[in-house]
Amino acid sequence: MSRKRVAIMISGGGSNMVALLDSMTADHPAEPCLVLSNDARAGGLAKAAARGVPTTVVDHRPFGKNRSAFEDELMKPLLAAGTDIVCLAGFMRVLTDGFVSRWQGRMLNIHPSLLPKYKGLHTHQRALEAGDSEHGCTVHEVTARLDDGPILGQARVPVMEGDTPDSLAARVLVQEHRLYPAVLRRFAGGDRRPLMLD
């Protein structure tokens, strides 16, 4: 069976991208084919290149508010790389329905909350303000609605007394680096049952 070809989309340092790339070894049902960023300064690009993974940049800024034109350009390297699965890993542009529908059932995202709680931004702050006893991260399929697709996995962390958004975020990030590679391995092998990690 041929391995699924995975493209990872980033906007920054790419710590989740690194976790995904480093997991796709030997017997993995997928292999990386591209790391794509909307920002040439994204630190993750050099990390991907150092691992021998092709990289490309499609800067969103020249397109202004024309999101569909930007996404048409995004699509070209994804298709040229023979992409089977797209993993969003800190890609900081909201994608339109038209783009998402092209990859429906083949696009994953990691979000720093226990969805359906705290869609969108500032999730750690919101969990603390709500007095939650636990927090975590979710890998889900991407649909046209923000942070809303079928849940493929979650990992939980306890909220500690004295936590700040930064301290909570740091503990959640450790779990993100466990959860995303584990879900991708299952997903690429055809298993979409939710994976729950403690």
Sequence and secondary structure as in RCSB ss.txt:
>XXXX:A:sequence
MSRKRVAIMISGGGSNMVALLDSMTADHPAEPCLVLSNDARAGGLAKAAARGVPTTVVDHRPFGKNRSAFEDELM
KPLLAAGTDIVCLAGFMRVLTDGFVSRWQGRMLNIHPSLLPKYKGLHTHQRALEAGDSEHGCTVHEVTARLDDGP
ILGQARVPVMEGDTPDSLAARVLVQEHRLYPAVLRRFAGGDRRPLMLD
>XXXX:A:secstr
   EEEEEEESS  HHHHHHHHH  TT SEEEEEEEES TT THHHHHHHTT  EEE  SGGGTT HHHHHHHHH
HHHHHTT SEEEESS  S   HHHHHHTTTSEEEEESS TTSS SS HHHHHHHTT SEEEEEEEE  SSTT S 
EEEEEEEE  TT  HHHHHHHHHHHHHHHHHHHHHHHHTT  S EEE 
